[in-house]
């Protein structure tokens, strides 16, 4: 086979592939498009995004109501603070200071957060971090205390809607930190994934957030 014929066959193959991928409205074309999109996201988009953000988990889906404030996007901060002031005052955090923290109005189950890698020395009280707690899912909570032991940073966090701290978040080693949440990409869009796992959760942790308290959030 001549080089011209080989080149012609390759061109025909790619033209046919391109047609099926983007212009063919049949079931075959639809399935091929889904496969290509999945492969691109899994093996190109996420690896590049992880490299750019410096974390293995650049996008995190919130899986619980532990950081929920009543009303979420339009929550009443003053009313929320009145219910939770006592637990923050124990750590010397007042209302004015909290109001300047990132995600001062919390976030809700199903929200997608953008995560970046962060050096331990650059984590501040009030930041929302995601860390490996040795559980099935990492936890996304707010930093309420930072100490240093033998040159290592030790962090303490708490969920905004939780009545107190979990045992696993009282002493978080700097090596446990996966990253820091910097902004919310899309409210509730993560439900497209969560809906498939809701049935596996305890009854009191299913569904949308209300005034309940929960404990674990993830992406």
C-alpha positions in Angstrom: 0.0 0.0 0.0 1.4 3.4 -1.0 1.9 6.2 1.5 -0.9 8.2 -0.3 -3.4 5.4 0.1 -2.5 5.1 3.8 -2.8 8.8 4.3 -6.2 8.7 2.5 -7.5 5.9 4.7 -6.4 7.7 7.9 -8.2 10.9 6.8 -11.3 8.9 6.0 -11.2 7.3 9.4 -10.9 10.6 11.2 -13.6 12.2 9.1 -16.0 9.3 9.9 -15.0 9.3 13.6 -15.6 13.1 13.8 -19.0 12.8 12.1 -20.1 10.0 14.5 -18.7 11.9 17.5 -20.3 15.3 16.9 -22.9 15.1 14.1 -24.4 11.6 14.3 -27.6 11.7 16.3 -28.0 8.0 16.5 -27.5 5.9 19.7 -24.1 4.9 18.6 -23.0 8.5 18.1 -24.4 9.5 21.5 -22.6 6.7 23.3 -19.3 7.4 21.6 -19.6 11.1 22.6 -20.2 10.1 26.2 -17.2 7.8 26.2 -14.9 10.4 24.7 -16.1 13.1 27.1 -15.5 10.7 30.1 -12.0 9.8 28.9 -11.1 13.4 28.3 -12.3 14.5 31.8 -10.8 11.6 33.6 -7.4 11.4 31.9 -6.8 14.9 30.6 -8.9 17.6 32.3 -8.5 16.4 35.9 -4.8 15.6 35.8 -4.1 19.0 34.2 -6.4 20.7 36.8 -4.7 18.8 39.7 -1.3 19.9 38.4 -2.4 23.5 38.1 -4.1 23.7 41.5 -1.5 21.7 43.4 -4.0 19.2 44.9 -5.2 15.7 44.1 -8.8 16.9 44.6 -9.3 20.2 42.8 -13.1 19.9 42.7 -15.0 18.6 45.8 -18.7 17.8 46.1 -20.1 18.5 49.6 -21.7 15.4 50.8 -23.3 16.5 54.1 -24.9 19.4 55.9 -22.1 20.1 58.4 -21.3 23.5 56.9 -24.9 24.5 56.2 -26.4 27.8 57.2 -30.2 28.1 57.1 -31.2 29.5 53.8 -27.7 28.7 52.3 -27.2 31.4 49.6 -29.6 33.9 51.3 -28.9 32.9 54.9 -29.4 35.3 57.8 -25.9 35.5 59.2 -26.9 37.3 62.4 -29.6 34.7 63.2 -27.1 31.9 62.5 -24.4 33.5 64.6 -26.8 33.8 67.5 -27.3 30.0 67.5 -23.6 29.2 67.2 -21.7 32.1 69.0 -20.9 30.1 72.1 -18.8 27.4 70.4 -16.7 30.0 68.6 -16.2 32.2 71.6 -14.4 29.4 73.2 -11.7 29.8 70.6 -11.6 33.6 70.8 -13.5 34.1 67.5 -16.1 36.9 67.5 -18.9 37.8 65.1 -17.0 40.6 63.3 -14.0 38.3 62.7 -16.2 35.4 61.5 -18.1 37.6 59.2 -14.8 38.2 57.3 -14.0 34.5 56.9 -14.3 32.8 53.6 -17.7 31.1 53.2 -19.1 33.2 56.1 -22.6 32.0 55.0 -21.5 28.4 54.8 -22.4 26.0 51.9 -24.7 23.2 51.4 -24.8 19.5 50.5 -24.5 19.1 46.8 -22.4 22.3 46.3 -19.2 21.9 44.2 -16.2 23.7 45.7 -12.9 24.7 44.0 -9.9 23.4 46.0 -6.3 24.5 45.8 -3.2 23.1 47.4 -1.9 25.1 50.3 1.2 25.2 52.4 0.6 24.6 56.1 2.1 28.0 57.0 -0.4 29.7 54.7 -3.5 28.2 56.4 -5.3 30.8 58.6 -8.0 30.5 61.2 -11.3 30.8 59.4 -10.1 29.0 56.2 -12.1 26.0 55.0 -9.9 23.1 54.5 -10.4 19.6 53.2 -8.4 16.9 55.0 -8.0 13.2 55.1 -9.5 11.9 58.4 -8.9 8.2 57.6 -12.5 7.7 56.7 -14.2 6.8 53.5 -14.6 10.5 52.6 -12.4 13.5 53.5 -13.8 16.2 55.6 -14.4 19.8 54.6 -14.6 22.0 57.7 -13.5 25.4 59.0 -10.2 26.0 60.8 -10.8 27.3 64.4 -7.3 26.8 65.9 -3.7 26.4 64.9 -0.7 25.3 67.0 2.8 24.2 66.3 4.5 21.1 67.9 8.1 20.4 67.1 7.9 22.6 64.0 4.8 20.8 62.7 1.5 22.6 62.3 -1.5 21.1 64.0 -4.9 22.3 63.0 -8.3 22.1 64.6 -11.6 22.4 62.7 -15.3 22.4 63.2 -18.4 22.2 61.0 -20.4 25.4 61.0 -23.6 23.5 61.6 -22.2 20.9 64.0 -22.9 21.3 67.7 -19.2 20.5 68.5 -16.0 19.0 67.1 -15.5 15.5 65.9 -12.7 13.6 67.6 -10.8 13.3 64.3 -10.6 17.0 63.8 -9.2 18.1 67.1 -5.6 17.4 66.1 -5.1 17.4 62.3 -1.5 16.9 61.2 -0.3 19.2 58.4 0.2 16.1 56.2 -3.5 15.3 56.3 -4.4 18.5 54.5 -5.6 17.9 50.9 -6.2 21.6 50.1 -8.2 24.7 50.9 -11.6 25.6 49.5 -11.5 29.0 47.7 -14.9 29.4 46.2 -18.1 27.7 45.3 -18.4 26.7 41.6 -22.0 25.6 41.5 -24.6 25.3 44.2 -26.4 21.9 44.3 -25.0 20.6 41.0 -23.2 17.8 42.9 -26.6 16.2 43.5 -26.3 14.7 40.0 -23.7 12.3 41.7 -25.0 12.3 45.3 -28.5 11.0 44.3 -27.0 7.6 43.5 -25.6 7.2 47.0 -28.3 8.6 49.2 -29.9 5.3 49.8 -26.8 4.0 51.4 -26.7 6.7 54.1 -28.5 6.6 57.5 -32.1 8.0 57.2 -31.2 11.2 59.2 -28.5 12.1 56.7 -30.5 11.8 53.5 -32.0 14.6 51.5 -31.5 18.3 51.4 -30.2 20.3 54.3 -32.6 22.0 56.7 -31.9 22.8 60.4 -30.2 19.4 60.9 -26.6 18.9 61.8 -24.4 16.4 60.0 -20.7 15.6 60.2 -18.9 14.7 57.0 -18.5 16.6 53.7 -16.6 15.5 50.6 -15.7 15.9 47.0 
